[in-house]
Amino acid sequence: MNTQQLADTQQAFDAVAAEYDGPLGNNALVQGLRLRTLKAVLRAVPPGAALLDLGCGTGIDAVWLGQRGYRVIAIDWSPAMVGRAREQVTRGGVDRGVTVHHLGIHELERLPEHALDGAYSDLGALNCVPDLALTARAIAGRLRPGGALIASVIGRVCPWELAVCLRRGQWARARVRWSKRTVAVPLAGHTVWTRYYTPAEFRSAFEPAGFRLRSLRALGLFVPPPYLFAFAQRHPRALAALETLEDRLAGWPAVRQWGDHFLIVMQRDG
């Protein structure tokens, strides 16, 4: 990912920041993904712990965790998102526990080293960094031994997307996630440069930095991806049934690497 691609991604999120807490970035399907990631944070790191939010967006996760007693350092590459996040922090009454910095994940080396208890990244923010292995080392340098990384990562194999693309004859789009390179993904008339990963590819970037796998599950395996929100609205009973099914089966070894996202929890070795 080059300088222009980073600028494109920043501009894309700047452009949508004002409306990102609505249907575009926080519809019911997104909220389901978000909640499962946040619950994984609660399981992995005790309340009162210090956390690093990697790609905080408008600050929804940081505020939610701050209201539950966590101390959060939140960073984002988009200045408009940072502005929105700071507003959310003030409105949420968590000014003392949550700080927001205009800093890209790829710039994490600029953040002083800490001994934080955990780091989390929601909704594919780590898919947008130029060098995942370099990022892994920077994250490791800011976690204490035994600290946890909880990440929702956009995966390669999304059955829903494959089915929809093939039904519509969108062959090129069906192949996008299989590219080994960074690809252009549209967002409200702008471009977000994204790289897709399998869980094995993601682990291969983090294990040399001293992380080991704690858990893995699919997100958006049976539940449709967020851009199919209109379909989900038309079929609420089916959606509820699919959510229940997914929560029961998403950790099975045969399917846990699939889905719109996968949710991975790793631990930094001592």
C-alpha positions in Angstrom: 0.0 0.0 0.0 1.5 3.3 -1.1 1.1 6.9 0.2 -1.7 7.7 -2.3 -3.6 4.6 -1.2 -3.3 5.6 2.4 -4.6 9.1 1.5 -7.5 7.6 -0.5 -8.5 5.5 2.5 -8.3 8.4 4.9 -10.4 10.6 2.6 -13.0 7.9 2.2 -13.5 7.7 6.0 -13.4 11.4 6.4 -16.2 11.7 3.8 -18.5 9.4 5.7 -17.7 10.2 9.3 -20.7 12.5 9.9 -23.2 9.7 8.9 -21.2 6.6 9.9 -23.2 5.9 13.1 -26.3 5.5 10.9 -27.2 2.7 8.4 -24.0 3.1 6.5 -21.6 2.1 9.3 -23.8 0.9 12.2 -26.9 -0.9 10.9 -28.2 -3.9 12.8 -25.9 -6.3 11.1 -22.9 -4.2 11.9 -24.1 -3.9 15.5 -24.2 -7.7 15.6 -20.6 -8.0 14.5 -19.6 -5.2 16.9 -21.3 -6.8 19.9 -19.6 -10.2 19.3 -16.2 -8.5 19.2 -16.9 -6.5 22.3 -18.0 -9.6 24.2 -14.7 -11.2 23.2 -12.9 -8.3 24.7 -14.8 -8.7 28.0 -13.9 -12.4 28.1 -10.2 -11.9 27.3 -9.4 -8.8 29.4 -10.8 -8.0 32.9 -12.7 -4.7 33.6 -10.4 -1.9 34.7 -7.7 -3.0 32.3 -5.9 -0.7 29.8 -6.7 -1.2 26.2 -5.6 0.0 22.8 -8.4 0.6 20.2 -6.8 0.1 16.7 -9.0 2.0 14.3 -11.6 3.5 16.6 -13.8 5.1 13.9 -16.5 7.2 15.6 -15.6 5.8 19.0 -18.6 3.5 19.7 -16.5 0.7 21.0 -14.2 2.9 23.1 -17.1 4.6 24.8 -18.9 1.2 25.4 -15.8 -0.2 27.0 -15.0 3.0 28.9 -18.5 2.9 30.4 -17.7 -0.6 31.7 -14.6 0.5 33.5 -11.9 0.0 30.9 -9.2 2.6 30.2 -8.8 3.0 26.5 -6.3 4.6 24.2 -8.1 5.0 20.8 -6.4 5.8 17.5 -7.6 6.4 14.0 -6.1 7.5 10.6 -9.2 9.7 9.7 -9.2 13.1 11.4 -12.9 13.4 10.8 -13.5 10.1 12.6 -11.2 11.2 15.4 -13.3 14.4 15.8 -16.5 12.3 16.0 -14.9 9.9 18.5 -13.9 12.7 20.8 -17.5 14.0 20.7 -18.8 10.5 21.6 -16.3 10.3 24.5 -17.6 13.6 25.9 -21.2 12.7 25.5 -20.6 9.3 27.0 -19.1 10.7 30.1 -15.8 8.8 29.8 -13.3 11.6 29.3 -11.2 10.4 32.2 -10.8 6.9 31.0 -10.8 7.2 27.2 -8.3 9.3 25.1 -8.5 9.6 21.3 -5.5 10.3 19.1 -5.2 11.1 15.4 -2.8 8.3 14.5 -2.9 5.6 11.9 -2.4 2.0 12.8 0.6 2.0 10.5 2.0 4.9 12.6 1.8 3.0 15.8 5.5 3.2 16.4 4.9 6.9 17.2 2.8 6.0 20.2 5.1 5.6 23.3 5.5 2.0 24.4 3.1 0.9 27.1 2.4 -2.2 29.1 -1.3 -2.4 28.1 -3.4 -5.3 29.0 -5.0 -5.7 25.5 -5.6 -4.4 22.1 -8.7 -4.7 19.9 -9.6 -3.9 16.3 -13.1 -4.1 15.0 -14.7 -4.3 11.6 -11.6 -4.9 9.5 -9.4 -1.9 10.4 -6.3 -4.2 10.3 -7.2 -5.1 6.7 -6.2 -1.5 5.8 -2.6 -1.4 7.1 0.2 -1.4 4.6 2.4 -4.0 6.4 0.6 -6.4 8.8 3.8 -8.1 10.1 5.3 -4.7 11.0 2.0 -3.7 12.7 2.1 -7.0 14.7 5.5 -6.1 16.1 4.3 -2.6 17.0 1.3 -4.0 18.8 3.5 -6.5 20.6 5.7 -3.6 21.8 2.7 -1.9 23.5 1.3 -5.0 25.3 2.5 -6.5 28.5 3.5 -10.2 28.4 0.2 -12.2 28.4 -1.7 -9.3 26.9 -4.5 -10.1 24.5 -5.2 -9.1 20.9 -8.9 -9.3 19.8 -9.5 -8.6 16.1 -12.4 -8.8 13.8 -10.8 -9.2 10.4 -12.4 -9.3 6.9 -11.8 -12.8 5.5 -11.3 -14.4 2.1 -14.2 -16.8 2.0 -17.7 -15.3 2.5 -20.3 -17.7 1.3 -23.0 -15.1 1.2 -20.9 -12.8 -1.0 -20.0 -15.6 -3.4 -23.6 -16.7 -3.7 -24.8 -13.1 -4.4 -22.1 -12.4 -6.9 -22.5 -15.6 -8.8 -26.3 -15.2 -8.9 -25.8 -11.7 -10.4 -23.1 -12.8 -12.8 -20.5 -10.5 -11.1 -17.6 -12.7 -11.7 -14.9 -10.1 -11.1 -16.3 -9.1 -7.7 -16.6 -12.7 -6.7 -12.8 -13.0 -7.2 -11.8 -9.8 -5.3 -11.2 -11.4 -1.9 -8.8 -13.9 -3.4 -6.3 -11.3 -4.5 -3.0 -11.5 -2.6 -2.6 -7.8 -3.1 -4.3 -4.7 -1.8 -7.5 -4.0 -3.7 -9.8 -1.0 -4.1 -13.1 -1.3 -2.3 -15.7 1.3 -2.9 -17.2 3.3 0.0 -19.8 5.9 -0.7 -18.1 7.1 -3.9 -14.6 6.9 -2.5 -12.0 4.1 -2.2 -10.8 2.1 0.7 -7.7 0.1 0.0 -8.1 -3.3 1.6 -6.2 -6.6 1.8 -8.1 -9.7 2.7 -6.7 -12.5 4.9 -7.4 -16.1 5.9 -6.9 -16.8 9.6 -3.7 -18.7 8.7 -2.3 -15.7 6.8 -3.2 -13.4 9.7 -1.6 -15.7 12.2 1.6 -15.9 10.1 2.0 -12.1 10.5 1.5 -12.2 14.3 3.1 -15.4 15.5 6.7 -14.2 14.7 5.9 -11.1 16.8 5.3 -13.4 19.8 1.5 -14.0 19.6 -0.2 -17.3 19.9 -3.8 -18.3 19.1 -6.4 -18.4 21.9 -9.6 -18.7 19.9 -11.1 -18.3 16.4 -14.7 -18.1 15.1 -16.5 -17.0 12.0 -18.5 -13.8 11.8 -21.0 -13.4 9.0 -21.0 -17.1 8.0 -24.7 -17.8 8.1 -25.7 -14.2 8.9 -25.6 -12.0 5.8 -22.8 -9.3 5.5 -23.7 -5.7 6.5 -24.3 -4.5 2.9 -27.3 -6.9 2.7 -29.1 -5.1 5.4 -32.2 -4.6 3.3 -32.5 -8.3 2.9 -32.2 -8.8 6.7 -34.8 -6.2 7.3 -37.3 -8.0 5.1 -36.7 -11.4 6.9 -36.3 -10.7 10.7 -37.3 -14.2 11.8 -34.8 -15.8 9.4 -32.1 -13.4 10.6 -32.7 -14.3 14.2 -32.5 -18.0 13.4 -29.3 -17.5 11.4 -27.7 -15.6 14.3 -28.5 -18.4 16.7 -27.2 -21.0 14.3 -24.0 -19.1 13.7 -23.3 -18.6 17.4 -23.6 -22.4 17.9 -21.4 -23.4 14.9 -19.1 -20.5 14.3 -16.2 -22.0 16.3 -16.3 -25.4 14.6 -12.9 -26.1 13.0 -14.5 -27.0 9.6 -16.1 -23.5 9.2 -14.5 -21.1 11.6 -12.1 -19.7 8.9 -15.1 -18.7 6.7 -17.5 -15.7 6.9 -17.6 -12.1 6.0 -15.2 -11.6 9.0 -13.4 -13.9 11.4 -12.9 -13.1 15.1 -9.5 -14.0 16.3 -8.1 -13.8 19.9 -4.4 -14.0 20.3 -2.1 -13.7 23.3 1.3 -12.2 23.5 3.8 -14.6 25.0 5.9 -13.6 28.0 
